[in-house]
């Protein structure tokens, strides 16, 4: 393929690639007549599922927004092609399949094929100058036109290669929304700044937290430097901000004021509770049998347990939870339930991992699918979220949505996620955590009261992901 020399956004018929479908004049005219567009940037989603199968918190939020916005004429899903300064379109139905359990695996396989195919949309030199080490296998596979093999290998169907279509250039009336993951490509932020300067497109950036900047010691040094540098480069060019909590809004406001940056409008997106709409059928005979089967597969059938969901890393403060459990076992003996941990592990987690693996009453599972995770929640005696701080706290929200009492730290946005229904403790207070856990271990009436309080609150109207999207669109296009 001839090396591309993009100047600004390419002409509609560039680059020349057998799998690129140029927009026709009719499509271009229709796009222009459609008025203002929100270009929803899924570059990070495509990259994530090129390498991982299970979402982190950012992906969970992004996927719910995508599912609620899919099908709207004024929202276009786009991904930036590596090694260039333009974007290609992503199919909304394919993206929506990430939120459909029975289609999810096939969608991820096709994502990987799309990612490999996209490597042919720029020349080799621009690709390599923009790539990080993890891109290299996909560059090779894409240039060798092996995307069908990629999809088949990861469990998809053997079908025609994905057809990639360039997105129509944005204008001053358009908005580009990034849902929070801007670190996958070396030149992503620079390209975004250049695109804004050339076209006048407005940039709306979501922030899930700023812990990487505030506490770089919690993260791998290379990532901390990368995120901080890219974020500080982009911040002066953001037209509007979106956060996931009032706590993160405070973090962001403090950051902007500290660097004397203009005060841009900030909107807080409500984290939808309809993620858990399927819980209405949780008490059916079929659902109970499915839960029993899942627990049996993991060796948890008829075993009382306390549940922790999250990555094993310093910010999650697992040492305090393990210390509290150790003290409780010494005082209460065998009536203390086992601890079940669901999540992978991260930076500086060696000591905690060693404790987890050496404790026969700790059951640690990684890569648990959402259907099985729901069974874990429903079977748990209660959950614990001991994090030093969080930008939101999905496990707290999930626990309450499943009707399961939660003991959460008061750090960051965890109280917001709990909505007044979680029992709070100071994250450094091992004694306070131990006392809260002891009460629900030994006092059945107290635990039943906590469950009843949650059940009574479930009838209240709660925000949905459609509500979140309404806030996003009004803020972005306002």
C-alpha positions in Angstrom: 0.0 0.0 0.0 1.3 3.5 -0.8 2.3 5.4 2.2 -0.4 7.9 3.2 0.4 11.6 3.5 -2.6 12.9 5.3 -2.9 16.7 5.5 -5.6 17.5 7.9 -8.4 15.1 7.3 -7.9 13.0 4.1 -9.9 13.3 1.0 -12.8 10.9 1.1 -11.2 8.5 -1.4 -8.0 8.2 0.6 -6.2 6.0 1.6 -6.5 3.4 -1.2 -7.2 0.1 0.5 -9.4 -2.8 -0.6 -11.2 -2.8 2.7 -11.8 0.9 3.0 -15.3 2.0 1.7 -15.2 5.6 0.7 -18.2 7.8 1.5 -20.3 8.7 -1.6 -21.3 12.2 -2.4 -24.8 11.3 -1.4 -23.6 10.1 2.0 -21.5 13.3 2.4 -24.5 15.5 1.6 -26.8 13.5 4.0 -24.2 13.9 6.7 -24.0 17.6 6.2 -27.7 18.0 6.2 -28.1 16.0 9.4 -26.8 18.9 11.4 -24.7 18.7 14.5 -23.0 15.4 15.2 -21.5 13.9 18.3 -18.4 11.8 17.3 -18.3 9.3 20.1 -14.6 8.2 20.1 -14.3 4.4 20.8 -10.6 4.3 20.1 -9.9 3.1 23.6 -12.7 0.5 23.5 -11.2 -1.0 20.3 -7.8 -1.1 21.9 -9.0 -2.6 25.1 -10.7 -5.5 23.5 -7.9 -6.1 21.1 -6.0 -7.4 24.2 -8.6 -8.1 27.0 -11.9 -9.9 27.2 -13.2 -8.5 30.5 -14.0 -4.8 31.0 -12.6 -2.4 33.6 -14.8 0.3 35.1 -14.2 2.7 32.2 -15.3 0.1 29.7 -18.4 -0.7 31.6 -19.5 2.9 31.7 -18.6 3.4 28.0 -20.5 0.4 26.9 -23.6 1.4 28.7 -23.5 4.9 27.1 -22.9 3.3 23.6 -25.9 0.9 24.1 -28.1 3.8 25.0 -27.0 6.1 22.1 -26.8 3.5 19.4 -29.2 4.2 16.5 -29.3 8.0 17.0 -28.7 9.9 13.8 -26.7 12.6 15.5 -24.3 10.2 17.2 -21.5 8.6 15.2 -19.1 6.1 16.7 -15.5 6.5 15.4 -12.0 5.3 16.2 -8.8 6.9 15.3 -6.6 4.9 12.9 -3.1 4.4 14.1 -0.5 6.4 12.2 -2.8 9.0 10.8 -4.8 12.0 11.8 -8.3 10.7 10.8 -10.9 8.3 12.1 -12.9 5.4 10.7 -16.5 4.6 11.6 -17.4 1.8 14.0 -20.7 -0.1 13.6 -23.1 0.8 16.5 -24.7 -2.7 16.4 -21.3 -4.4 16.8 -20.4 -2.1 19.7 -23.9 -2.8 21.2 -23.1 -6.5 21.1 -20.6 -5.9 23.9 -23.6 -5.4 26.1 -25.3 -8.6 25.0 -24.0 -11.6 26.8 -24.8 -14.1 24.1 -23.1 -12.0 21.4 -20.2 -10.6 23.4 -17.5 -13.1 22.6 -18.2 -13.0 18.8 -18.1 -9.2 19.0 -14.7 -9.1 20.7 -13.4 -11.5 18.0 -14.6 -9.1 15.3 -13.2 -6.1 17.1 -9.8 -7.8 16.9 -10.3 -8.4 13.2 -11.2 -4.7 12.7 -8.2 -3.6 14.7 -5.9 -5.7 12.5 -7.5 -4.5 9.3 -7.2 -0.9 10.4 -3.4 -1.2 10.4 -3.5 -1.0 6.6 -5.0 2.5 6.6 -1.7 4.2 7.0 1.8 3.6 5.8 4.4 1.6 7.7 6.5 4.5 8.8 3.6 6.5 10.3 2.4 3.3 12.0 5.6 2.6 13.7 6.1 6.2 14.8 2.7 6.2 16.5 2.8 2.6 17.8 3.5 1.3 21.3 5.1 -2.1 21.7 1.7 -3.9 22.1 0.6 -2.7 18.6 3.4 -4.7 16.8 1.5 -8.0 16.5 -1.5 -6.3 15.0 0.6 -4.3 12.6 2.1 -7.5 11.3 -1.2 -9.3 11.1 -2.9 -6.4 9.4 -0.3 -5.9 6.8 -0.4 -9.6 6.1 -4.2 -9.4 5.7 -4.8 -12.1 8.3 -7.8 -10.4 10.0 -10.1 -13.3 9.2 -7.7 -15.7 10.9 -7.6 -13.3 13.9 -11.4 -13.4 14.2 -11.6 -17.2 13.7 -8.8 -17.8 16.2 -10.6 -15.8 18.9 -13.9 -17.6 18.4 -15.6 -15.6 15.7 -17.0 -16.8 12.4 -15.0 -17.2 9.3 -16.4 -14.4 7.2 -15.4 -11.6 4.8 -12.9 -9.2 6.2 -14.4 -6.2 8.0 -15.2 -3.2 5.8 -13.8 0.1 7.1 -15.4 3.4 6.3 -13.8 6.8 6.8 -15.7 9.2 9.0 -16.8 12.4 7.4 -14.6 15.4 8.5 -16.0 17.3 11.5 -16.9 21.0 11.5 -17.3 23.8 14.0 -20.8 22.5 14.7 -19.6 19.0 15.7 -18.4 17.6 19.0 -15.8 14.9 19.6 -16.5 13.0 22.8 -13.8 10.9 24.5 -15.1 8.7 27.2 -11.9 8.7 29.3 -9.2 6.6 27.8 -6.7 8.7 25.8 -3.4 7.0 26.4 -3.4 4.1 23.9 -1.6 5.8 21.0 1.6 7.9 21.1 0.1 10.7 19.0 -3.6 10.6 20.0 -3.7 13.8 22.0 -1.5 15.7 19.5 -3.8 14.6 16.7 -6.9 15.7 18.6 -5.4 19.1 19.3 -4.5 19.5 15.6 -7.9 18.3 14.5 -9.5 20.9 16.7 -7.3 23.7 15.4 -8.0 22.8 11.8 -11.7 22.1 11.9 -13.0 23.9 15.0 -14.6 20.7 16.4 -15.4 21.0 20.1 -13.7 18.5 22.4 -15.7 17.0 25.3 -13.6 14.9 27.6 -14.8 12.5 30.3 -12.8 12.0 33.5 -13.3 9.0 35.8 -10.7 10.1 38.3 -7.3 11.9 38.6 -5.6 9.5 40.9 -2.8 8.9 38.4 -1.8 12.5 38.8 -2.5 12.9 42.5 -1.0 9.5 43.6 1.4 8.3 41.0 2.9 5.9 43.6 -0.2 3.7 43.2 0.6 3.1 39.5 3.2 1.7 37.2 5.7 4.6 36.8 5.6 4.5 33.0 1.8 4.7 32.9 1.8 7.5 35.5 4.2 9.6 33.4 2.3 8.9 30.2 -1.2 9.7 31.6 0.0 12.9 33.3 1.8 14.2 30.2 -1.0 13.4 27.8 -3.7 14.8 30.2 -1.8 18.0 30.9 -1.3 18.5 27.1 -5.0 18.0 26.3 -6.5 19.9 29.3 -6.1 23.5 27.9 -7.9 22.4 24.7 -11.0 20.8 26.2 -14.2 22.8 25.6 -16.4 20.9 28.1 -15.8 18.3 30.7 -17.8 15.3 31.9 -17.3 13.4 35.2 -18.9 10.4 36.9 -19.3 11.9 40.3 -19.3 15.1 42.4 -16.1 13.9 43.9 -14.3 13.8 40.6 -15.8 17.2 39.7 -14.0 18.5 42.7 -10.8 16.8 41.7 -11.0 18.3 38.2 -11.9 21.8 39.4 -8.9 21.7 41.8 -6.6 20.6 39.0 -7.8 23.3 36.6 -7.6 26.1 39.2 -4.1 24.9 40.2 -2.8 25.3 36.6 -4.7 28.6 36.0 -6.7 26.9 33.2 -10.0 28.4 32.0 -13.0 27.2 33.9 -14.9 25.1 31.4 -18.4 23.8 32.0 -18.5 20.4 33.9 -21.4 18.0 33.9 -21.8 15.0 36.2 -23.3 12.0 34.4 -25.5 9.8 36.6 -24.4 6.2 36.7 -27.4 4.2 35.5 -29.1 1.7 37.7 -30.8 -0.1 34.8 -27.6 -2.1 34.3 -29.3 -4.3 36.8 -32.7 -4.5 35.2 -32.4 -8.3 34.8 -32.5 -8.6 38.6 -36.3 -8.5 38.4 -36.1 -12.2 37.4 -33.5 -13.1 40.0 -36.0 -15.0 42.2 -37.3 -17.2 39.5 -36.7 -20.9 39.7 -34.5 -20.8 36.6 -32.4 -18.0 37.9 -31.9 -19.7 41.2 -30.8 -22.9 39.5 -28.4 -20.9 37.3 -26.9 -19.3 40.4 -26.5 -22.7 42.1 -24.8 -24.1 39.0 -22.4 -21.1 38.8 -21.5 -21.3 42.5 -20.9 -25.1 42.2 -18.5 -24.5 39.3 -16.4 -22.2 41.5 -16.6 -24.5 44.5 -18.8 -22.0 46.5 -22.0 -24.0 46.8 -23.5 -23.8 50.3 -20.5 -21.9 51.5 -21.1 -18.6 53.3 -18.8 -15.9 52.1 -18.0 -12.2 52.2 -17.4 -10.7 48.7 -14.9 -8.1 47.4 -14.9 -7.1 43.7 -12.1 -5.1 42.3 -8.5 -5.2 41.1 -5.9 -6.3 43.7 -3.8 -3.2 43.9 -2.7 -0.6 46.5 -5.6 1.8 46.1 -8.1 -1.0 46.9 -6.7 -1.2 50.5 -7.1 -4.9 50.8 -4.6 -5.1 53.6 -7.0 -3.4 55.9 -9.7 -6.0 55.0 -7.3 -8.9 55.5 -6.2 -7.5 58.9 -9.8 -7.1 60.0 -10.6 -10.7 59.0 -7.6 -12.0 60.8 -8.7 -10.3 64.0 -12.2 -11.5 63.6 -11.1 -15.1 63.1 -9.1 -14.9 66.3 -12.1 -13.6 68.2 -15.0 -15.4 66.6 -13.5 -18.5 65.2 -15.1 -20.6 62.4 -18.3 -18.5 62.2 -16.4 -15.9 60.2 -17.3 -16.5 56.5 -14.7 -17.1 53.9 -13.6 -14.2 51.7 -14.2 -14.3 47.9 -12.3 -11.9 45.7 -13.2 -11.3 42.1 -10.7 -9.3 40.0 -7.3 -9.2 38.5 -4.1 -7.8 40.0 -2.2 -4.7 39.3 0.9 -2.7 40.2 2.7 -3.2 43.6 0.4 -6.0 44.6 3.0 -8.6 45.4 2.6 -8.7 49.2 -1.2 -8.7 49.1 -1.2 -11.5 46.5 1.1 -13.6 48.7 -1.4 -13.1 51.6 -4.3 -14.1 49.5 -2.7 -17.2 48.1 -1.5 -18.4 51.5 -4.9 -18.1 53.1 -7.0 -21.3 52.6 -10.1 -19.3 53.5 -9.6 -16.8 50.7 -11.0 -17.8 47.2 -9.6 -15.5 44.5 -11.1 -15.7 41.0 -10.0 -13.7 37.9 -11.9 -13.4 34.6 -15.4 -14.0 36.0 -18.1 -13.3 33.5 -20.9 -10.9 34.5 -23.6 -13.6 34.7 -21.5 -15.5 37.2 -20.6 -12.4 39.1 -24.3 -11.7 39.6 -24.6 -15.1 41.2 -21.7 -14.2 43.5 -23.4 -11.0 44.6 -26.7 -12.7 45.3 -25.0 -15.5 47.4 -22.8 -13.2 49.4 -23.6 -12.5 53.1 -22.4 -9.0 52.5 -19.8 -7.1 50.4 -16.8 -5.0 51.4 -15.3 -2.1 49.4 -12.4 -0.9 51.5 -10.7 1.4 48.9 -8.6 4.4 50.0 -10.6 6.3 47.4 -12.7 5.8 44.2 -13.9 8.0 41.3 -17.3 6.3 41.6 -17.5 2.7 43.1 -19.4 0.4 40.8 -19.0 -2.6 43.2 -20.9 -0.6 45.8 -23.7 0.3 43.4 -23.8 -3.3 42.1 -24.0 -4.8 45.6 -26.9 -2.5 46.5 -28.7 -3.2 43.2 -28.5 -6.9 44.0 -30.0 -6.2 47.4 -26.8 -7.1 49.3 -25.6 -5.0 52.2 -22.2 -3.3 51.6 -19.6 -2.0 54.0 -17.7 0.7 52.1 -15.0 3.1 53.0 -15.8 6.8 53.0 -13.0 7.5 50.5 -13.7 9.5 47.3 -17.0 8.9 45.7 -17.9 5.7 47.5 -20.6 7.4 49.6 -22.1 8.7 46.4 -22.2 5.2 44.9 -23.8 3.9 48.0 -26.6 6.4 47.9 -27.0 6.4 51.6 -27.5 2.7 51.8 -23.9 1.5 52.4 -22.4 1.3 55.9 -19.3 3.6 55.9 -15.9 3.4 57.7 -12.7 5.5 57.4 -10.4 3.6 55.1 -7.5 3.5 57.6 -9.7 2.4 60.5 -9.2 -1.4 60.7 -11.1 -1.5 64.0 -14.1 0.3 62.5 -14.2 -2.1 59.6 -13.9 -5.1 62.0 -16.7 -3.9 64.2 -19.0 -3.3 61.2 -18.2 -6.8 59.8 -18.7 -8.4 63.2 -22.1 -7.0 63.6 -23.3 -8.6 60.3 -21.6 -11.9 61.1 -23.0 -12.5 64.5 -26.3 -10.5 64.4 -28.8 -12.0 61.9 -31.4 -9.4 62.8 -29.0 -6.5 62.0 -28.1 -8.1 58.6 -31.8 -8.6 57.8 -32.5 -5.0 58.7 -29.8 -3.8 56.3 -31.3 -6.0 53.5 -34.8 -4.7 54.3 -33.6 -1.1 54.1 -32.1 -1.7 50.7 -35.2 -3.5 49.5 -37.4 -0.7 50.6 -35.3 1.8 48.7 -35.4 -0.2 45.4 -38.8 1.2 44.7 -37.5 4.7 44.4 -36.8 6.1 41.0 -33.2 5.9 40.1 -31.3 7.4 37.1 -30.9 5.2 34.0 -28.2 5.2 31.3 -30.7 7.0 29.1 -30.8 9.7 31.7 -27.0 9.8 31.6 -27.1 10.1 27.8 -29.6 12.9 27.9 -27.2 14.8 30.2 -24.3 14.1 27.9 -26.0 15.2 24.8 -27.4 18.4 26.3 -24.0 19.3 27.8 -22.0 18.4 24.6 -24.3 20.1 22.2 -25.4 23.0 24.4 
